[in-house]
Each structure stands twice: as C-alpha cells, then as structure tokens.
Amino acid sequence: MATNSGTFPQDLPSRPVPTTWKSRYCWSFSWHAYSLHTSDMRVLARRISMITTLGIRTALSILSIVFDAYNNFISGMVIGIIFSILGFLFVSWCLACIGEAEGTRRVCGMNMGRLHFDIFLFASSLIHIGSIIGFFTGMGDLGYIIFWYGMWILITVVAWIATRAPEQPSSHVQV
C-alpha cells in the first residue's frame, strides 16, 4: 500500500464555471474586435469578413430607408430608421462575439471551434455580397425578406453559440 494513498492530490485542475444566459456578457464588446491592425492573416480575414457583412447590412438598411422616402412612405421610413439603428448595434455585437470567440463549444453533440466560426463569417460576407448584387438586379421583395431575416436569425444563433463558455480540456490528474 502506498504511503500517500489517503491524501488529497494538490494539483487539481480548476472546475469549469457553470454558465447561464445571465452570466454571458450581453451588449459589451470592444470596438477593437473590428480593428484591421494585426499581423495575423486569419484574424485580418475574419475582421474583413465582419466589416463586409456589417457594412453591406448597413448599406441595405439605408437603401431601404431611401426607397421608403422616395415613395413617400413616411411611417415605413421612421420605423426603418429605428430598426436600422437597433439592427446595426445588435448585429455588430453578434459579429464581435463571433469574431472574438476562442476555444471549442459543444452544441448538439458537435464541437464548434474557431475554424467553424471563421467559415461562417466568410460565408456570411459572401452571402451579403450576393445580396447587394441581387438588390440591384431584381432579387424581389420576398427574396430580400427571406435573406434579411434568415441571415439575422443565423447570425444571432451563431453569436449565441459563441457566447457559450468553451469546453475545458479533459483532466488527466491521477489520484
């Protein structure tokens, strides 16, 4: 029998902190998440994708407001201005959360890591580039509505995943 078999090990890993929706950082992010001053090419590509997505969403919001003003649809213009400001703030927060996410999250039995978030941001920017082209080439009202709200929901869900606490690596402490 070993002499230290009854002692408690001293080198235990920290326990993961349980997270709830209340403990997630809501509406707080650094504008540094959008800074292009970096030497890492992956971070630069990620941030360019975030800026592209946010810029095109903002441009489409402005075009929609201008279209409402042109057609003398004043109530639609006022509501559009309010929702455009709120949408800009919300989507910029969501994209910052996605852009700053580190580690791996387990969602529906699958592990989502930094590469998955980067692919989402790149695909999102490509979809938004396609949407602005479609806006000028006759996407149609239904196509625009499906795109706009579909991407809004998708960005929100991915941001929700990004705000989850990353998984802790499994401990291999032997007693």
PELINCOR-V888655 format. One record per residue. N is the residue number from 1. NEAR is the number of other ideal C-beta (glycine too) atoms within 12 Angstrom. Layout:
n;near
N;NEAR
N;NEAR
//
This chain:
n;near
1;5
2;8
3;6
4;11
5;9
6;9
7;9
8;10
9;14
10;9
11;11
12;12
13;13
14;10
15;9
16;16
17;12
18;12
19;17
20;11
21;12
22;9
23;12
24;22
25;20
26;16
27;15
28;13
29;27
30;14
31;18
32;14
33;27
34;29
35;20
36;20
37;10
38;17
39;9
40;14
41;12
42;19
43;25
44;20
45;20
46;35
47;32
48;27
49;33
50;42
51;29
52;29
53;41
54;35
55;24
56;32
57;38
58;24
59;24
60;35
61;33
62;23
63;23
64;29
65;26
66;19
67;20
68;22
69;18
70;13
71;14
72;10
73;16
74;14
75;13
76;20
77;22
78;15
79;18
80;27
81;21
82;16
83;23
84;27
85;18
86;17
87;30
88;26
89;20
90;25
91;37
92;29
93;32
94;39
95;45
96;34
97;35
98;44
99;42
100;30
101;35
102;22
103;23
104;23
105;29
106;18
107;20
108;10
109;7
110;12
111;17
112;28
113;21
114;24
115;17
116;23
117;38
118;30
119;20
120;33
121;42
122;25
123;22
124;39
125;32
126;20
127;27
128;35
129;24
130;23
131;31
132;28
133;17
134;22
135;27
136;15
137;12
138;11
139;20
140;13
141;14
142;13
143;17
144;25
145;16
146;18
147;28
148;32
149;17
150;19
151;32
152;30
153;17
154;26
155;38
156;23
157;22
158;33
159;35
160;23
161;30
162;37
163;33
164;32
165;23
166;24
167;18
168;17
169;12
170;9
171;14
172;10
173;13
174;9
175;14
//
